[in-house]
Amino acid sequence: MDHEVLEHILDGRENPTNLSLSLLKYITENFSEDREIGHGGFATVYKGVLRNGNVAVKRIKSSHSIKETLFYREVDSLLNIEHENVVRFLGFCASTDQIAIQIEGLKERIYAEVRERLLCFEYISNGSLRKYITDELRGLEWNTRYEIIRGICEGLYHLHKEKQIFHMDMKPDNILLDNDMVPKITDFGLSRLDEMTQTMSKDHLGSLGYCAPEYQSHGKMSFKSDMYGLGVIIIELVTGQKALPISNNKVLRRWRHRWRKTGKETELVYQQVAKCIEIGLLCQEIDPSERPFIWDIIDDIRQAEGVNGSIRNDSEYKFGQASSYAPLEAKASRDHTSEFTVWSTKVNDSFVIEDMATNKFIKEAVNVVDEVNLDVVFDASEPQEAVNFVDEVNSDVLSDASEPPEAVDFMYEDSNPRSCGSIEHATTTRPASPLRNH
């Protein structure tokens, strides 16, 4: 009978309810290690198998002092939530038993209380967002990342605006992805209803790197605390790092390189990246009052996007206009454009610049790290000549210091920065005066 109840809840035919400990033990093979799919400081998660699908059973560790108010607060929060971008809650178990313990030397037994507190959720097969965080040049395509960002924002909007719930532990580990890469917010162990107290008196349990400064220092909680963690997640999804490692322009250049290689370069994607960086940085303002609310972000995204998903170029955005990213080009007068290719290959420490030649790349093609096509624009007023030039990968400048540089922009991206050494080779036409990275 217990099996049928949970199966009906999983199918959507019944509402989440209290579940027996014996049922959760059975479907997880008595919480066997083989069924363990995740663990944290406060709970271990097991895979439960039913006839009509799988579930996830979160077993709160008894080694911690289980506060009944915290447990039932989490249950109350979960029972009130139903949204595509929030993991679906299926039931809970609150079991308390007395066991007799025989102590050597004593005639009487000691009776101890054993408590089990468990939560049951839908099973999300792709795991957490954490394992999908990469830089711009590899990993998930931009469209997938953007839809994940949108989904997280929609889920948080549901919690904040419609349910008045703080999450208080927003991080990639608490964002699960289903088979269609739809994000689902999970782990409400720190959530708190808005009308309750605004501070947590003892342990500040947020995750470092995602925890808002005011909560980490003073335990002060608000919707703006969740916004800080959201901002870090957005920047991570765009760049692969928690903090913006380089300028916005450099991030866009790296995405541009990837889009050009895959033929997916459009004005829209540039606008989306710029908008996400803008929102991510605003959410990480030290002063909570300077951070946007989630409904500001949702309104901004929804108003910015037309029916075809494109971002309109008007001046009504709360967070500013998302500008498109133009190709790199010279600032001087010009009417001639060209392109050169940068190749990169691994070399050993004994390699000297005199050994560099085109056949080096052909013969050792297996070691080529990357190939980048670069747009160059020249000043038409200067005579042009063919030239081969060589530069080390760690140099951003190609110039003769005795002459003023031409205003020519170019970019090289090393897709394997951990290699012990690399060389690059390029051939193009240019003015007789030297080239310099502008």
Residue pairs with C-beta under 8 A, 6 or more apart in sequence:
2 19
2 20
2 22
2 23
3 23
3 27
3 50
3 51
5 14
5 17
5 19
6 19
6 23
6 27
6 50
6 55
6 90
6 91
6 120
7 50
7 51
7 52
8 14
9 15
9 16
9 17
9 90
9 91
10 50
10 52
10 53
10 55
10 90
10 122
11 52
16 78
16 79
16 89
16 90
16 91
16 92
16 120
17 91
18 91
18 92
18 93
18 94
19 90
19 91
19 92
19 93
19 118
19 120
20 93
20 95
21 93
21 95
21 116
21 118
24 48
24 57
24 93
24 118
24 120
25 31
27 48
27 49
27 50
27 55
27 57
28 35
28 46
28 47
28 48
28 57
29 35
31 44
31 46
31 57
31 59
32 46
35 46
35 47
35 48
36 44
36 45
36 46
36 47
37 45
37 46
37 47
37 56
38 44
38 45
38 128
39 45
40 173
40 187
42 60
42 61
42 64
42 189
43 58
43 59
43 60
43 61
43 189
44 58
44 59
44 61
45 56
45 57
45 58
45 59
46 56
46 57
46 59
47 54
47 55
47 56
47 57
47 123
48 54
48 55
48 56
48 57
48 120
48 123
53 123
54 123
55 90
55 120
55 121
55 122
55 123
56 120
56 121
56 122
56 123
56 124
57 118
57 119
57 120
57 121
58 118
58 119
58 120
58 121
59 116
59 117
59 118
60 66
60 71
60 117
60 118
60 119
62 114
62 115
62 116
66 115
66 117
70 189
71 94
71 117
72 94
73 191
73 192
73 193
74 119
74 188
74 189
74 191
75 92
75 119
76 193
77 163
77 165
77 188
77 191
77 193
78 89
78 92
78 119
78 188
79 89
80 163
80 165
81 89
81 158
81 159
81 163
81 165
82 88
83 154
83 155
83 158
84 151
84 154
84 155
84 182
84 184
85 151
85 152
85 154
85 155
85 158
85 182
85 183
85 184
85 185
86 155
86 158
86 159
86 184
86 185
86 186
87 121
87 122
87 124
87 176
87 184
87 185
87 186
88 121
88 122
88 184
89 119
89 120
89 121
90 120
90 121
90 122
91 119
91 120
92 117
92 118
92 119
92 120
93 116
93 117
93 118
93 119
93 120
94 115
94 116
94 117
95 115
95 116
95 117
95 118
96 113
96 114
96 115
96 116
97 113
97 114
97 115
98 111
98 112
98 113
98 114
99 111
99 112
99 114
100 109
100 110
100 111
101 109
101 110
101 111
101 112
102 109
103 109
103 110
121 186
124 176
124 177
124 178
124 184
124 186
125 178
125 179
126 176
126 177
126 178
126 179
126 181
127 176
127 177
128 172
128 173
128 174
128 175
128 176
128 177
129 148
129 172
129 173
129 175
129 176
129 177
129 183
129 233
129 237
130 172
130 173
132 139
132 140
132 177
133 139
133 172
133 236
133 237
133 240
134 140
134 240
135 239
135 240
135 241
135 254
136 238
136 239
136 240
136 251
136 254
136 255
136 258
137 254
137 257
137 258
137 413
137 415
138 415
139 240
140 148
140 181
141 262
141 264
142 255
142 258
142 259
142 264
142 269
142 272
142 273
143 264
143 269
144 181
145 237
145 238
146 272
146 276
147 181
147 182
148 175
148 177
148 181
148 183
148 237
149 233
149 234
149 237
149 276
150 301
151 182
151 183
151 184
152 175
152 183
152 185
152 230
152 233
153 230
153 294
153 297
153 298
153 301
154 298
155 183
155 184
155 185
156 167
156 170
156 185
156 226
156 230
156 294
157 294
157 295
157 298
159 165
159 166
159 167
159 185
159 191
159 226
160 166
160 223
160 226
160 293
160 294
160 295
161 294
161 295
164 193
164 194
164 195
165 188
165 191
165 192
165 193
165 194
166 190
166 191
166 192
166 194
166 221
166 222
166 223
166 225
166 226
167 174
167 185
167 188
167 190
167 191
167 226
167 229
168 190
168 191
168 192
168 205
168 206
168 215
168 221
168 225
168 226
169 187
169 189
169 190
169 205
169 206
169 207
169 210
169 229
170 185
170 210
170 226
170 229
170 230
170 233
171 207
171 209
171 210
171 229
171 232
171 233
172 233
172 236
173 187
173 207
174 185
174 186
174 187
175 183
175 184
175 185
175 186
175 233
176 183
176 184
176 186
177 183
177 184
178 184
189 205
190 200
190 205
190 206
192 200
192 221
194 223
198 220
198 221
198 222
199 218
199 219
199 220
199 221
200 219
200 221
201 219
204 211
204 215
204 216
204 219
206 212
206 215
206 216
206 225
206 229
207 229
208 216
209 232
209 242
210 228
210 229
210 232
210 233
210 242
211 225
211 228
211 229
212 224
212 225
212 227
212 228
212 229
212 288
213 228
213 286
214 220
214 225
214 288
215 221
215 225
222 288
223 293
223 294
224 288
224 289
224 291
224 293
225 288
226 294
227 283
227 291
227 292
227 293
227 294
228 283
228 284
228 288
228 291
230 283
230 294
231 279
231 280
231 281
231 282
231 283
231 284
231 291
232 242
232 280
232 283
232 284
234 276
234 277
234 279
234 280
234 283
235 241
235 242
235 243
235 244
235 277
235 280
235 281
235 284
236 242
237 276
238 251
238 273
238 276
238 277
238 280
239 245
239 246
239 251
244 251
244 277
244 280
244 281
248 274
248 277
251 273
251 277
252 270
252 273
252 274
252 325
253 328
253 411
253 413
254 413
255 269
255 270
255 273
256 265
256 270
256 325
257 372
257 411
257 413
259 265
259 266
259 269
260 373
267 324
268 309
268 310
268 311
270 324
270 325
271 311
271 322
271 323
271 324
272 311
272 322
273 325
274 322
274 323
274 325
275 300
275 301
275 304
275 311
275 319
275 322
278 319
278 320
278 322
279 292
279 297
279 300
279 319
282 290
282 291
282 292
282 319
283 291
283 292
283 297
284 291
285 291
292 300
292 318
292 319
296 318
296 319
297 319
299 318
300 317
300 318
300 319
303 316
303 317
304 311
304 312
304 317
304 322
305 311
305 312
306 312
311 322
313 321
313 324
314 321
315 321
327 375
328 374
328 375
328 409
328 410
328 411
329 337
329 375
329 377
329 409
330 376
330 377
330 378
330 379
330 406
330 407
330 408
330 409
330 438
331 407
331 438
332 379
332 406
332 407
333 379
333 380
333 381
334 377
334 378
334 379
334 380
335 380
336 377
336 378
336 380
336 384
337 375
337 376
337 377
337 378
338 376
338 377
338 378
338 428
338 429
339 373
339 374
339 375
339 376
339 428
340 373
340 374
340 376
340 410
340 426
340 427
340 428
341 371
341 372
341 373
341 374
341 426
341 427
342 371
342 372
342 374
342 412
342 424
342 425
342 426
343 361
343 368
343 370
343 371
343 424
343 425
343 426
344 368
344 369
344 370
344 371
344 393
344 412
344 414
344 415
344 416
344 422
344 423
344 424
345 360
345 361
345 364
345 367
345 368
345 369
345 422
345 423
346 367
346 369
346 416
346 419
346 420
346 421
346 422
347 421
347 422
347 423
348 420
348 421
349 420
349 421
351 421
351 423
353 390
353 392
353 423
356 390
356 423
356 425
358 425
360 423
360 425
361 368
361 425
369 414
369 415
369 416
369 419
369 422
370 413
370 414
370 415
370 416
372 411
372 412
372 413
374 410
374 411
374 412
374 426
376 408
376 410
376 428
376 430
377 408
378 384
378 406
378 408
378 429
378 430
378 431
379 406
379 431
382 406
382 431
382 432
382 433
383 431
383 432
384 429
384 430
384 431
384 432
385 429
385 430
385 431
385 432
386 427
386 429
387 427
387 428
387 429
387 430
388 425
388 426
388 427
389 398
389 426
389 435
390 423
390 424
390 425
391 398
391 424
392 423
392 424
393 412
393 414
393 421
393 422
393 423
393 424
396 437
397 436
397 437
398 434
398 435
398 436
398 437
399 405
399 434
399 435
399 436
400 434
403 433
403 434
404 433
405 433
405 434
405 435
405 436
405 438
406 430
406 431
406 433
406 434
406 435
406 436
407 438
408 430
408 435
408 436
408 437
408 438
409 437
409 438
410 435
410 437
412 424
414 422
416 422
